[in-house]
Each structure stands twice: as C-alpha cells, then as structure tokens.
Amino acid sequence: MTVVGAHGERRSGIAAARGIFAGPDDPAYAEAARSSDLAATTLRPAAAATARTAAEVRQAIAEAVRSGRPLLVLSTGHSAGMIAPVAEDAYALRVALDEPVTVDPARGLVRIPAGARWADVVEVTSAVGLAVPHASSPSVGAVGYLLGGGLSPYGRLFGVAANNVVSATVALADGSVRTVDSEHDPDLFWALRGGGGGLGVVLAVELLAVPATGVMTGMTVWDADAAGAGVARAWWEWTRTAPREATTSLRLLDLPDLPGVPEPMVGRQVLALDGAVLPYGNDVDRARSVARRMLEPLRRLAEPILDTWRLDGLTATTTTRVDPRGRGRTVTDAFLLREGGHDMIDRWVESAGPASGSELVVAELRQLGGAFADDPVFAGAFGAVAEPLAAFNAGSASSPAATDASRGDLLRIRGDLRRWITNRTVPTMIDDPGIPRRTFGLETEAYVENVRRDVDPRGLFRLDVRDPKGL
Ligand SMILES: Cc1cc2nc3c(=O)[nH]c(=O)nc-3n(C[C@H](O)[C@H](O)[C@H](O)COP(=O)(O)OP(=O)(O)OC[C@H]3O[C@@H](n4cnc5c(N)ncnc54)[C@H](O)[C@@H]3O)c2cc1C
C-alpha cells in the first residue's frame, strides 16, 4: 500500500517559452529568491526560478550551463544567510516539486520530494504509525536538512538523519537524472549524505521510518535565576547514562512576546529542557518511565514555571519546542563540545546565564551521544558525531546596536568554552558564513571532492559547496 500526502497541489509553472529564469524585475524572481530566514539576508542572484517538476529542474540546469553562470539550489531558503554572500553572480533555483510525500508502511520507507518540509512528511508518516528522523521545526526543508547530515530530536535512536536515507534521485550537471543507492553509484550516494552539497539537484529521497504510534515529548521551563547551575548540572549528569530513545536539549532562552511563545517565558531569561522519548518497540510505559526518571529529580531542584511533557501523537515533536531560529533577524554561532565535567556546565551557565548579562535569545546545548556517535558501515559522508554536545547560540540582529551586542555575547561564550570546543562542526547548525567550520578530515574531504569532480567537472554547483577548504 502506498499512502499519499497532500503536498502535491499543482501551482503555476514558469513559462518555458521565455526561459525558466526570471530577472529581478519579474514577480517570479521574488518568489523564487524569497528567503524564509529573516535573519540575514535577502538573496540577490542574477536570475531566479522555481522548479515544480523534474523537467523544469533539467531545463534550469541546461539554461544555467548555457549562461556560463553557477547554479545555486534551495528549497525553503532557511539557509539564506549562508547562500546570500555568494548569490550575486549565480542563477538560483528553488526546487518545490508538485509531488506528494508517499509512504510504504510495509517496507518502512517514505519518499520525500524536494521542496517538502518536515511538516508535510510527518503528517503522512504519523498517520500510518511511522516515525522519521525529522528536524526540530516543521518548517525545515527535508532535503536540505538531510544533505547536511541532520540532527533530529530522535537522533540518539536514529543516528545522523542522513544515514537513514536509502536512495536519492538527483539531476546532475550534464542533465541526466540518476537514482543512486548503496548498489547504484554508491560513491555519489555516499557523498550526497552529508558531503557538503554541490553535487546536483536532488529531486527526491527515500528515508527509513520506524514503527511508533506515540511519543513522550514536551518542555520543562524554569526561571533561569531560580534554576541556577543545579538543574543544568543534574541534566548533564543524566545525559551520561541516558537511554537512546531519549534526545533532549537544554536552552537558556530570552524571548520577546512573539506568537507561539508561551506567556510565562516572555521577557525573562528561562532555562528550558525539551526533547522527545520515542517509545522503542512501541513500549509506551518504558518511554513514560524514561521521561519521569529524567524529569523528576530536576523538578525537585527548582519549581518549573511551565511543564508540558506528555504522551502525544508523533506530529507533536515538530512543534513541542519554541524555536527562535527563523523567527527574527539573528546572528548565530555553533560548535561541538567534547566531554567535560561540572566545570564545563558551570562555565556555560556563567557565560550565558542570568549573571552574565548576555542578551542572546538562545544559548543551546543539544544532547548527542547514543546512535549519533555510531558510525555504521552504511553511513554517508557525514558519518557520526563523536562529541556529546552541540552548542547553538543566537542573538538579535534587529538593529546595528543589537547586532554588535549579540556578536559580543557570541564571541565571549565561544571564548569562555574554548577548552571544550572541538575543531569539527555540524553543517546544518552553521547559519553564518563567518563561523569557523569543518565537517571532515582531509581524507573524506578529498574523497568527496573526487566524487564532485566526476559528476560536476565544470563546477556548475560550486557555490553550493558548504564546507570550503582552509577553515
Ligand atoms: C527553525 C529551524 C529549526 C532547525 N532545526 C534543525 C534541527 O533540529 N536539526 C538540524 O540538523 N538542523 C536544523 N535546522 C537547520 C536546517 O537543517 C538547515 O538550515 C537546512 O539547511 C535547511 O534546509 P532547507 O532545505 O530548509 O534550506 P535551504 O536554504 O532551502 O537549503 C539549504 C541548502 O541545502 C541544499 N539544498 C536544498 N534543497 C536542495 C535540493 N533539492 N537539491 C540540492 N541541494 C539542495 C542547498 O545547498 C541549500 O543551500 C533548523 C533550521 C531552522 C530555521
């Protein structure tokens, strides 16, 4: 049986007769180059198009080749901050295919067309009792996230999300379309899964899903002053032996009064613990008890001001957390932290917490470990993440003064934590081209580069390469 989602409504295509790319004066340009990231930037490519079909993608490739310009690919534009600085000379192609998300429950596989957001995917998979390693927000584009590796709120069970991709259909620079998997073009298949992009235009991916009918998910929030360092320390202790079905984040948040921000969290710094416990083998009682064992000691340390953990349907995990990313102009920083003791967590609280004077909207520690650290033989180029924590910090960029203050806070926190910062970063966490970043060791980098040279010898997609050398 194949179940079909509602993503595939028909929208007007761009007339082929005048070429698929529109110039800056054309309304189709604004639609295609639109950035959903208020953060940074407006994309200003030389010309832009939206492709609704695979044929339109191939047409765009052919026209970009004829023009001699590089071709930038995007789906939602969430990563506009990374794309904008290189966009000016390029043609930009937004891929939003008029195809539905489909799921084959018997095989535990979901087919995701380019342009689908996680909300589209989870709506379809949850309806048939399957869970996928989606992002923490429903608005994130599934393909862009998977190409960058992908850290899911179920990630300690699934591992790096890209490793769950079982095939990808991709339009290449020579106009051909290939479906690649572990047996057909295995090198290209490997490189697509976290290899840093710039390989072609992905039309669809097939992703593994696991049976699950519900999830323990939610957010416990404390006033940051009241929580002190005790809650953060106790959480950190818990992470060290936490079972794999639990994946959490600890965040210091200071949010303005925006739609969707719960009233108790507005206008003060809070400490929030959110995440999910995905019942392994549908053992709901065990999931409840995992969540209880995590939360009860923390709730005893300080009285929460908000506590939403509950057993819910699978779509709940995409909306459970209040995510400041994409909700306003921000400047960001991201890094991975190696194993540390209480001194590391205390330093994080001192540096970003109430006593620090930080004006950041978020300072986040994402729990890794579990399957994130496994490097399965079938893994893609991104492989695994050995570090136990991913940090993501963001501050307001609503005015030049706010931007300066935020940049100051970001630098200070980076400096305070430098003892624990490793030299590897996760591509999907990097929103700003100024952030020091490195995904691979030299050998993997050379291998990806070889694959890229094979499929795109003239560098049509060169501006999509997300992990430039030398950083
Ligand atoms: C609110 C929010 C929450 C997030 N949560 C998480 C999270 O939980 N875990 C996590 O790992 N990341 C998370 N992210 C980061 C997110 O995964 C990245 O921003 C990702 O790049 C978004 O992909 P996109 O397709 O939406 O963005 P886009 O800006 O459209 O695309 C990003 C890049 O992907 C490539 N790309 C996109 N589509 C295609 C295609 N069809 N073919 C070829 N290349 C393509 C291009 O190189 C493009 O530059 C979050 C981001 C936001 C804004």
The ligand as a Gaussian input file, in Angstrom:
#p B3LYP/6-31G(d) Opt

LIG

0 1
 C       13.635000      26.753000      12.836000
 C       14.788000      25.863000      12.422000
 C       14.977000      24.654000      13.078000
 C       16.015000      23.815000      12.697000
 N       16.176000      22.618000      13.350000
 C       17.177000      21.795000      12.980000
 C       17.365000      20.532000      13.623000
 O       16.606000      20.146000      14.517000
 N       18.405000      19.757000      13.234000
 C       19.248000      20.131000      12.226000
 O       20.153000      19.376000      11.897000
 N       19.075000      21.309000      11.569000
 C       18.077000      22.142000      11.934000
 N       17.920000      23.334000      11.280000
 C       18.852000      23.700000      10.218000
 C       18.390000      23.171000       8.856000
 O       18.541000      21.769000       8.805000
 C       19.260000      23.809000       7.766000
 O       19.024000      25.201000       7.767000
 C       18.972000      23.203000       6.392000
 O       19.976000      23.629000       5.502000
 C       17.617000      23.627000       5.906000
 O       17.353000      23.088000       4.648000
 P       16.289000      23.808000       3.723000
 O       16.122000      22.989000       2.516000
 O       15.097000      24.140000       4.565000
 O       17.016000      25.188000       3.435000
 P       17.538000      25.834000       2.079000
 O       18.158000      27.133000       2.471000
 O       16.465000      25.883000       1.068000
 O       18.636000      24.818000       1.592000
 C       19.846000      24.693000       2.282000
 C       20.885000      24.114000       1.356000
 O       20.542000      22.775000       1.055000
 C       20.837000      22.488000      -0.300000
 N       19.606000      22.057000      -0.951000
 C       18.325000      22.300000      -0.555000
 N       17.479000      21.670000      -1.382000
 C       18.218000      21.040000      -2.322000
 C       17.916000      20.202000      -3.432000
 N       16.670000      19.902000      -3.764000
 N       18.950000      19.710000      -4.164000
 C       20.231000      20.014000      -3.869000
 N       20.585000      20.794000      -2.825000
 C       19.584000      21.292000      -2.063000
 C       21.438000      23.731000      -0.904000
 O       22.845000      23.632000      -0.855000
 C       20.977000      24.822000       0.010000
 O       21.884000      25.887000       0.091000
 C       16.896000      24.197000      11.647000
 C       16.707000      25.425000      10.982000
 C       15.662000      26.252000      11.358000
 C       15.484000      27.548000      10.631000

